[in-house]
Amino acid sequence: MSNEIWVLIEKARQGENIAAISRELLGKGRQLADASGAPLAALVLGAGVGALAERAFAYGADKAYVVDDPALAQYTTDGFVGAAAALAQKYQPQLVLTGASFQMRDFSGALAAELGVGLAADATNLAIDGDQISATRPSHGGNVVNTLVFGAARPAVVSVRKQSFAEAAEQAGRTGEVLSEPLPAVAIRTKVTNVAPKQGAVNLADASIIVSGGRGLGNAENYFKLIPPLAESVGGAYGASRAVVDAGWVPYEHQVGQTGKTVSPKLYVACGISGAIQHLAGMRTSRTIVAINKDPEAPIFRVASYGVVGDVNELLPLLTNEIKKRASH
C-alpha cells in the first residue's frame, strides 16, 4: 500500500478553474501530506479534463491520476466509481477526499462500498497520526461532535463539508507528474441526456455569505423588503427558517436546517430567527454567525459569534443602508 493522499477534483461551475471545495481539500491534503511525509495526488475524472490536472498542481498536488474519456462527460455512479475504484486498487492510496455535495456523497459512499472500506460522510475535520486516520463530524444539531476512527482497511474515504478549511493558495508555475489511465471496462447503466439548472433555485451550499430570515420578520412582505436587499448589499444569498418556508413566504430551496440545506458559509446572518435545534443543525458550523433578535434569551445567541438584541424590522434597513453607503466610497 502507498501512503498517498488523493483529492477528487471537481470543476468549477463557471470558468476553467477547479471548484472551491477541491481547492479547500488540496489545502488540507497538503497539510496532511507534509505532516505525514506522504505525496498528495489529484484524482481527475471526466472528459476533456487535462487542464484540471495542471490547475491541481498550482494548488499543491504532487501528481495527478487522470481518466479522460467521453463516457465520463457527465457524472454517473457506475462510470466515476468504476474508474476511481480501479485506480485505488492499482495504486492503493491511504486516503481519498471528496466534497460533501449530493453528487459526491453518492460517489464517496459507492466508492467505499465497492472497495469494502470505511467512510466518514460530511466531515468537518480529519487527522493522520501514524497509521491511524480519524475524521470528525457534528451531529444532533451540532451538540455532539463525533470522532470517527478508521480500521485497518485502506483507503479511508472521507467526504468533507464545504468551507470547512481555507482554500489552498495558488502557486503559479508549479508542476507535477501526470499519470493517464484508461477507463476500465465498467457497465454504465445510466445515460445522462441533459442537465438543466432548476429555474429559481438557490445554491446556498456554495454561498460564502448567507442572510436568513425567520418568523421575527412578521410577514412575507417584510421578508422580501428586508432580507434580499441586505443579502445583495454584502454579495450573499438569502435563506430562511423552516417556519418561514412552511408559512409559504419563500420556496423550499431557501430553507436552512436539518430538513433543508446544511450550510457552512464564511458569514451567516440570522435575522429574526430564534434558533430552533433543527435550524441550528443546518448552520452552526458557519465560520462567523451574526444573530439579530429582539429576545435576548433566544437560543440563536448561544452559537452566535456576534449578537444584536433588537427588532429586525427597525435594524435591517439601517444596516443595509450603512453597508451600501460604505461600499460606495
VOPAGU-2260 file (C-alpha; in pm, 1 decimal, decimal comma):
REM VOPAGU-2260
SITE   aa  ch    i         X         Y         Z
SITE  MET   A    0       0,0       0,0       0,0
SITE  SER   A    1     122,3     351,8     -82,2
SITE  ASN   A    2      73,9     634,3     164,7
SITE  GLU   A    3     -63,3     875,5     -94,9
SITE  ILE   A    4    -347,1    1114,7     -15,2
SITE  TRP   A    5    -593,6    1162,8    -302,1
SITE  VAL   A    6    -829,7    1452,6    -363,2
SITE  LEU   A    7   -1110,4    1407,7    -615,8
SITE  ILE   A    8   -1107,1    1720,8    -831,5
SITE  GLU   A    9   -1433,5    1886,8    -929,8
SITE  LYS   A   10   -1461,5    2155,5   -1197,2
SITE  ALA   A   11   -1598,2    2497,1   -1105,4
SITE  ARG   A   12   -1947,0    2564,9   -1238,0
SITE  GLN   A   13   -1816,0    2865,0   -1428,6
SITE  GLY   A   14   -1476,1    2915,8   -1586,7
SITE  GLU   A   15   -1193,3    2667,2   -1620,7
SITE  ASN   A   16   -1070,3    2658,4   -1262,0
SITE  ILE   A   17   -1124,2    2372,3   -1019,9
SITE  ALA   A   18   -1411,3    2404,3    -772,4
SITE  ALA   A   19   -1368,6    2586,4    -442,5
SITE  ILE   A   20   -1426,1    2266,6    -242,0
SITE  SER   A   21   -1140,8    2098,9    -433,3
SITE  ARG   A   22    -911,9    2391,8    -355,8
SITE  GLU   A   23   -1006,5    2354,6      11,6
SITE  LEU   A   24    -932,0    1982,3       7,0
SITE  LEU   A   25    -599,8    2035,9    -168,2
SITE  GLY   A   26    -508,5    2284,3     104,6
SITE  LYS   A   27    -598,0    2040,0     382,7
SITE  GLY   A   28    -446,9    1750,0     189,5
SITE  ARG   A   29    -120,8    1942,3     155,0
SITE  GLN   A   30    -108,9    1996,6     531,6
SITE  LEU   A   31    -170,9    1627,6     599,2
SITE  ALA   A   32      80,2    1521,2     334,6
SITE  ASP   A   33     353,2    1748,9     468,2
SITE  ALA   A   34     292,6    1636,8     826,5
SITE  SER   A   35     296,7    1266,2     742,2
SITE  GLY   A   36     556,5    1265,5     464,5
SITE  ALA   A   37     304,3    1149,7     205,8
SITE  PRO   A   38     258,8    1255,1    -158,3
SITE  LEU   A   39     -58,4    1449,5    -243,7
SITE  ALA   A   40    -233,5    1339,8    -562,1
SITE  ALA   A   41    -526,9    1477,2    -759,2
SITE  LEU   A   42    -784,4    1232,0    -893,7
SITE  VAL   A   43    -923,9    1380,2   -1214,9
SITE  LEU   A   44   -1216,5    1205,2   -1385,3
SITE  GLY   A   45   -1420,1    1327,8   -1681,0
SITE  ALA   A   46   -1398,9    1421,5   -2048,1
SITE  GLY   A   47   -1155,2    1689,8   -2164,8
SITE  VAL   A   48   -1024,1    1738,1   -1811,7
SITE  GLY   A   49    -649,3    1752,3   -1872,8
SITE  ALA   A   50    -635,4    2119,7   -1777,2
SITE  LEU   A   51    -780,0    2041,4   -1433,2
SITE  ALA   A   52    -471,1    1834,5   -1350,8
SITE  GLU   A   53    -247,9    2133,9   -1425,0
SITE  ARG   A   54    -468,0    2352,9   -1204,9
SITE  ALA   A   55    -441,8    2096,8    -923,2
SITE  PHE   A   56     -61,3    2125,8    -932,7
SITE  ALA   A   57     -92,2    2501,1    -884,3
SITE  TYR   A   58    -288,6    2434,0    -564,0
SITE  GLY   A   59     -47,1    2184,0    -412,0
SITE  ALA   A   60     -82,6    1841,9    -578,6
SITE  ASP   A   61     237,4    1648,2    -648,9
SITE  LYS   A   62      87,3    1419,8    -911,0
SITE  ALA   A   63    -241,8    1363,9   -1090,8
SITE  TYR   A   64    -420,0    1043,3   -1188,8
SITE  VAL   A   65    -632,6    1125,3   -1492,9
SITE  VAL   A   66    -906,1     920,1   -1658,0
SITE  ASP   A   67   -1018,7    1124,9   -1959,5
SITE  ASP   A   68   -1294,4     951,5   -2151,1
SITE  PRO   A   69   -1612,0    1064,1   -2334,9
SITE  ALA   A   70   -1812,7     817,7   -2124,1
SITE  LEU   A   71   -1733,5    1035,2   -1821,1
SITE  ALA   A   72   -1859,5    1360,2   -1975,2
SITE  GLN   A   73   -2148,1    1356,6   -1725,0
SITE  TYR   A   74   -2137,0    1210,9   -1375,4
SITE  THR   A   75   -2274,0     859,4   -1331,8
SITE  THR   A   76   -2218,5     640,5   -1030,2
SITE  ASP   A   77   -2107,5     344,5   -1241,6
SITE  GLY   A   78   -1858,5     538,3   -1451,4
SITE  PHE   A   79   -1693,6     752,3   -1186,0
SITE  VAL   A   80   -1687,7     487,7    -913,5
SITE  GLY   A   81   -1566,9     222,7   -1156,7
SITE  ALA   A   82   -1277,7     443,5   -1268,1
SITE  ALA   A   83   -1185,0     552,1    -915,7
SITE  ALA   A   84   -1209,2     202,1    -770,1
SITE  ALA   A   85    -981,8      58,5   -1038,8
SITE  LEU   A   86    -720,9     327,9    -971,8
SITE  ALA   A   87    -745,1     282,9    -594,8
SITE  GLN   A   88    -697,4     -92,0    -625,9
SITE  LYS   A   89    -395,5     -39,9    -852,3
SITE  TYR   A   90    -217,1     236,4    -660,9
SITE  GLN   A   91    -357,7     179,4    -307,8
SITE  PRO   A   92    -371,4     526,7    -151,7
SITE  GLN   A   93    -426,0     561,8     223,8
SITE  LEU   A   94    -694,3     831,9     197,6
SITE  VAL   A   95    -944,9     960,8     -60,3
SITE  LEU   A   96   -1103,5    1302,6      -1,1
SITE  THR   A   97   -1413,9    1437,0    -175,2
SITE  GLY   A   98   -1657,6    1719,8    -120,3
SITE  ALA   A   99   -1991,0    1651,4      50,8
SITE  SER   A  100   -2227,8    1771,2    -221,8
SITE  PHE   A  101   -2519,9    1544,6    -310,6
SITE  GLN   A  102   -2325,8    1406,3    -606,5
SITE  MET   A  103   -2006,8    1347,8    -411,8
SITE  ARG   A  104   -2193,9    1186,9    -122,2
SITE  ASP   A  105   -2323,3     939,1    -377,6
SITE  PHE   A  106   -1972,8     889,3    -515,9
SITE  SER   A  107   -1793,3     854,7    -181,8
SITE  GLY   A  108   -2048,4     612,2     -38,4
SITE  ALA   A  109   -2048,6     395,7    -350,2
SITE  LEU   A  110   -1668,0     401,4    -371,8
SITE  ALA   A  111   -1629,8     291,2      -9,3
SITE  ALA   A  112   -1880,7      11,4     -65,9
SITE  GLU   A  113   -1709,0    -100,4    -387,3
SITE  LEU   A  114   -1369,5    -114,6    -213,3
SITE  GLY   A  115   -1502,6    -258,7     112,9
SITE  VAL   A  116   -1351,1      21,5     321,5
SITE  GLY   A  117   -1468,4     274,0     577,4
SITE  LEU   A  118   -1648,3     600,5     503,3
SITE  ALA   A  119   -1683,6     923,4     702,7
SITE  ALA   A  120   -1953,9    1142,6     549,3
SITE  ASP   A  121   -1996,1    1518,8     586,6
SITE  ALA   A  122   -1680,4    1558,7     794,7
SITE  THR   A  123   -1554,8    1896,7     913,1
SITE  ASN   A  124   -1200,2    1790,8    1004,6
SITE  LEU   A  125    -962,1    1496,4     979,0
SITE  ALA   A  126    -622,6    1389,0    1102,9
SITE  ILE   A  127    -348,2    1133,5    1035,1
SITE  ASP   A  128    -146,6    1007,3    1330,1
SITE  GLY   A  129      94,0     737,0    1221,1
SITE  ASP   A  130    -120,7     457,9    1077,2
SITE  GLN   A  131    -441,2     595,8    1228,4
SITE  ILE   A  132    -679,8     811,3    1026,2
SITE  SER   A  133    -967,6     987,4    1200,8
SITE  ALA   A  134   -1240,2    1230,2    1097,6
SITE  THR   A  135   -1474,9    1448,4    1297,1
SITE  ARG   A  136   -1830,7    1544,6    1214,8
SITE  PRO   A  137   -2104,6    1716,9    1415,3
SITE  SER   A  138   -2443,5    1555,7    1483,3
SITE  HIS   A  139   -2757,0    1617,1    1691,9
SITE  GLY   A  140   -2779,7    1975,5    1575,9
SITE  GLY   A  141   -2410,6    2029,0    1639,6
SITE  ASN   A  142   -2444,3    1948,2    2008,5
SITE  VAL   A  143   -2233,2    1634,7    1963,4
SITE  VAL   A  144   -1900,1    1620,7    1780,5
SITE  ASN   A  145   -1816,8    1265,7    1673,1
SITE  THR   A  146   -1463,1    1138,2    1616,8
SITE  LEU   A  147   -1463,9     851,5    1367,2
SITE  VAL   A  148   -1152,7     632,0    1365,4
SITE  PHE   A  149   -1091,8     411,6    1061,7
SITE  GLY   A  150    -991,1      49,0    1087,2
SITE  ALA   A  151    -701,3    -108,8     900,7
SITE  ALA   A  152    -872,3    -128,0     558,2
SITE  ARG   A  153    -744,5     131,1     311,5
SITE  PRO   A  154    -811,7     370,2     159,7
SITE  ALA   A  155   -1018,0     560,5     410,3
SITE  VAL   A  156   -1285,9     758,2     222,1
SITE  VAL   A  157   -1395,3    1095,0     361,5
SITE  SER   A  158   -1645,8    1343,1     219,9
SITE  VAL   A  159   -1591,2    1691,6     362,5
SITE  ARG   A  160   -1842,0    1968,7     423,3
SITE  LYS   A  161   -1780,6    2276,5     208,7
SITE  GLN   A  162   -1591,5    2567,2     368,4
SITE  SER   A  163   -1452,9    2353,7     648,8
SITE  PHE   A  164   -1097,4    2453,0     550,1
SITE  ALA   A  165    -920,5    2751,2     397,3
SITE  GLU   A  166    -855,1    2724,6      24,5
SITE  ALA   A  167    -502,6    2644,6     -87,2
SITE  ALA   A  168    -303,5    2940,8    -215,9
SITE  GLU   A  169    -229,0    2929,6    -587,4
SITE  GLN   A  170     137,7    2877,9    -678,7
SITE  ALA   A  171     182,9    2982,0   -1039,8
SITE  GLY   A  172     425,0    2768,3   -1238,2
SITE  ARG   A  173     409,3    2469,5   -1004,1
SITE  THR   A  174     411,1    2136,8   -1192,5
SITE  GLY   A  175     374,4    1768,2   -1116,5
SITE  GLU   A  176     356,7    1418,5   -1261,9
SITE  VAL   A  177      54,3    1322,0   -1474,1
SITE  LEU   A  178     -43,4     953,9   -1492,5
SITE  SER   A  179    -306,9     895,3   -1760,5
SITE  GLU   A  180    -514,5     579,7   -1718,4
SITE  PRO   A  181    -780,8     422,6   -1941,9
SITE  LEU   A  182   -1139,2     388,9   -1831,0
SITE  PRO   A  183   -1182,4      27,9   -1713,3
SITE  ALA   A  184   -1445,4    -194,4   -1870,0
SITE  VAL   A  185   -1738,3     -95,4   -1649,6
SITE  ALA   A  186   -2107,4    -127,4   -1733,4
SITE  ILE   A  187   -2257,5     222,2   -1715,6
SITE  ARG   A  188   -2626,1     155,1   -1660,4
SITE  THR   A  189   -2749,1     513,2   -1680,1
SITE  LYS   A  190   -2721,7     776,4   -1953,3
SITE  VAL   A  191   -2741,1    1149,3   -1882,6
SITE  THR   A  192   -2905,3    1315,5   -2182,6
SITE  ASN   A  193   -2949,5    1667,9   -2047,5
SITE  VAL   A  194   -2853,4    1877,7   -1746,4
SITE  ALA   A  195   -3055,7    2195,1   -1691,9
SITE  PRO   A  196   -3045,7    2421,7   -1388,0
SITE  LYS   A  197   -3368,2    2433,6   -1190,6
SITE  GLN   A  198   -3542,5    2761,6   -1250,9
SITE  GLY   A  199   -3548,1    2983,0    -945,8
SITE  ALA   A  200   -3322,2    2750,8    -746,7
SITE  VAL   A  201   -3085,7    2895,0    -487,1
SITE  ASN   A  202   -2740,7    2742,9    -445,9
SITE  LEU   A  203   -2699,2    2811,2     -75,3
SITE  ALA   A  204   -2435,0    2540,7     -39,3
SITE  ASP   A  205   -2186,5    2740,5    -248,6
SITE  ALA   A  206   -2258,4    3080,9     -93,5
SITE  SER   A  207   -1984,1    3230,2     122,4
SITE  ILE   A  208   -2232,2    3475,4     278,4
SITE  ILE   A  209   -2592,5    3393,1     367,9
SITE  VAL   A  210   -2856,7    3621,4     517,6
SITE  SER   A  211   -3154,5    3426,6     655,9
SITE  GLY   A  212   -3488,4    3546,3     786,6
SITE  GLY   A  213   -3729,4    3394,2    1036,4
SITE  ARG   A  214   -4071,1    3449,0    1190,2
SITE  GLY   A  215   -3947,7    3757,5    1371,5
SITE  LEU   A  216   -3990,1    3946,0    1043,7
SITE  GLY   A  217   -4365,6    3921,0    1087,8
SITE  ASN   A  218   -4481,4    3851,7     733,1
SITE  ALA   A  219   -4370,1    3772,8     378,1
SITE  GLU   A  220   -4376,8    4138,2     275,6
SITE  ASN   A  221   -4122,2    4227,1     543,6
SITE  TYR   A  222   -3906,5    3928,8     446,5
SITE  PHE   A  223   -3873,1    4042,4      85,0
SITE  LYS   A  224   -3839,0    4407,5     181,4
SITE  LEU   A  225   -3550,2    4336,6     421,0
SITE  ILE   A  226   -3366,7    4008,1     360,3
SITE  PRO   A  227   -3281,7    4008,1     -14,9
SITE  PRO   A  228   -3162,0    4373,2      -9,0
SITE  LEU   A  229   -2930,1    4301,4     284,8
SITE  ALA   A  230   -2801,5    3984,8     116,7
SITE  GLU   A  231   -2738,0    4171,9    -208,6
SITE  SER   A  232   -2557,6    4453,3     -27,5
SITE  VAL   A  233   -2298,6    4206,9     109,5
SITE  GLY   A  234   -2280,2    3992,1    -204,9
SITE  GLY   A  235   -2454,3    3693,6     -47,7
SITE  ALA   A  236   -2750,6    3461,6     -90,3
SITE  TYR   A  237   -3067,0    3469,2     117,5
SITE  GLY   A  238   -3212,3    3183,6     317,0
SITE  ALA   A  239   -3495,3    3117,4     559,1
SITE  SER   A  240   -3600,2    2916,9     860,3
SITE  ARG   A  241   -3838,8    2624,4     828,3
SITE  ALA   A  242   -4123,5    2826,4     981,0
SITE  VAL   A  243   -4091,2    3083,4     702,1
SITE  VAL   A  244   -4091,3    2813,4     433,0
SITE  ASP   A  245   -4384,8    2628,5     593,6
SITE  ALA   A  246   -4577,6    2957,4     600,4
SITE  GLY   A  247   -4531,6    2984,8     224,8
SITE  TRP   A  248   -4326,4    3305,0     228,8
SITE  VAL   A  249   -4041,1    3156,4      23,1
SITE  PRO   A  250   -3980,8    2829,1    -166,7
SITE  TYR   A  251   -3813,4    2528,7      -5,4
SITE  GLU   A  252   -3487,0    2596,5    -195,0
SITE  HIS   A  253   -3419,1    2876,5      56,7
SITE  GLN   A  254   -3462,8    2663,9     370,2
SITE  VAL   A  255   -3165,2    2621,1     601,3
SITE  GLY   A  256   -3180,9    2347,3     862,1
SITE  GLN   A  257   -3193,7    1977,8     931,1
SITE  THR   A  258   -3476,3    1926,9     680,9
SITE  GLY   A  259   -3340,2    2192,5     442,6
SITE  LYS   A  260   -2987,4    2283,5     334,1
SITE  THR   A  261   -2683,0    2230,4     553,2
SITE  VAL   A  262   -2453,4    2527,4     500,8
SITE  SER   A  263   -2112,2    2641,5     625,9
SITE  PRO   A  264   -2059,4    2991,7     486,8
SITE  LYS   A  265   -1790,5    3232,4     598,1
SITE  LEU   A  266   -2066,8    3462,3     728,1
SITE  TYR   A  267   -2420,2    3367,9     834,5
SITE  VAL   A  268   -2660,4    3644,7     939,7
SITE  ALA   A  269   -2970,9    3518,1    1123,1
SITE  CYS   A  270   -3245,8    3780,4    1129,4
SITE  GLY   A  271   -3548,8    3720,2    1349,8
SITE  ILE   A  272   -3459,8    3351,5    1386,5
SITE  SER   A  273   -3497,8    3215,5    1739,0
SITE  GLY   A  274   -3263,5    2920,6    1681,4
SITE  ALA   A  275   -3468,5    2600,8    1691,8
SITE  ILE   A  276   -3247,1    2293,3    1706,2
SITE  GLN   A  277   -3334,0    2187,4    1350,9
SITE  HIS   A  278   -3221,5    2525,8    1218,5
SITE  LEU   A  279   -2900,2    2520,9    1421,0
SITE  ALA   A  280   -2824,0    2177,5    1275,9
SITE  GLY   A  281   -2804,2    2333,8     931,8
SITE  MET   A  282   -2586,0    2636,5    1000,9
SITE  ARG   A  283   -2392,8    2622,7    1326,2
SITE  THR   A  284   -2067,0    2525,8    1155,2
SITE  SER   A  285   -2067,0    2864,0     976,7
SITE  ARG   A  286   -1736,6    3041,0    1032,3
SITE  THR   A  287   -1894,0    3361,5    1170,3
SITE  ILE   A  288   -2255,4    3387,3    1288,1
SITE  VAL   A  289   -2431,8    3719,7    1344,2
SITE  ALA   A  290   -2771,3    3696,9    1519,0
SITE  ILE   A  291   -3029,2    3976,6    1533,1
SITE  ASN   A  292   -3328,7    3906,0    1755,8
SITE  LYS   A  293   -3539,0    4106,6    1999,9
SITE  ASP   A  294   -3545,1    3819,6    2252,1
SITE  PRO   A  295   -3218,0    3826,9    2449,3
SITE  GLU   A  296   -3281,6    3465,1    2558,6
SITE  ALA   A  297   -3319,3    3330,1    2205,1
SITE  PRO   A  298   -3115,8    3007,4    2156,2
SITE  ILE   A  299   -2950,8    3153,2    1844,0
SITE  PHE   A  300   -2734,0    3373,3    2066,6
SITE  ARG   A  301   -2570,0    3063,4    2218,3
SITE  VAL   A  302   -2398,9    2983,1    1887,5
SITE  ALA   A  303   -2358,7    3338,1    1756,2
SITE  SER   A  304   -2018,8    3499,9    1715,8
SITE  TYR   A  305   -2190,2    3838,9    1748,2
SITE  GLY   A  306   -2539,1    3916,1    1874,8
SITE  VAL   A  307   -2762,2    4221,0    1843,8
SITE  VAL   A  308   -3074,7    4247,3    2060,9
SITE  GLY   A  309   -3332,5    4449,4    1872,0
SITE  ASP   A  310   -3622,8    4448,9    1626,0
SITE  VAL   A  311   -3504,8    4328,6    1285,0
SITE  ASN   A  312   -3769,6    4539,2    1113,9
SITE  GLU   A  313   -3603,8    4851,7    1254,5
SITE  LEU   A  314   -3238,4    4744,4    1239,4
SITE  LEU   A  315   -3209,5    4581,5     896,2
SITE  PRO   A  316   -3292,2    4892,1     687,2
SITE  LEU   A  317   -3031,3    5087,3     886,3
SITE  LEU   A  318   -2774,1    4810,3     842,6
SITE  THR   A  319   -2841,1    4774,2     468,9
SITE  ASN   A  320   -2816,9    5148,7     409,1
SITE  GLU   A  321   -2492,0    5173,3     605,6
SITE  ILE   A  322   -2334,0    4885,9     411,2
SITE  LYS   A  323   -2436,5    5041,1      78,1
SITE  LYS   A  324   -2303,0    5378,6     188,2
SITE  ARG   A  325   -1963,7    5235,3     282,5
SITE  ALA   A  326   -1946,6    5023,3     -32,6
SITE  SER   A  327   -1997,0    5331,6    -248,8
SITE  HIS   A  328   -1688,2    5507,8    -107,0
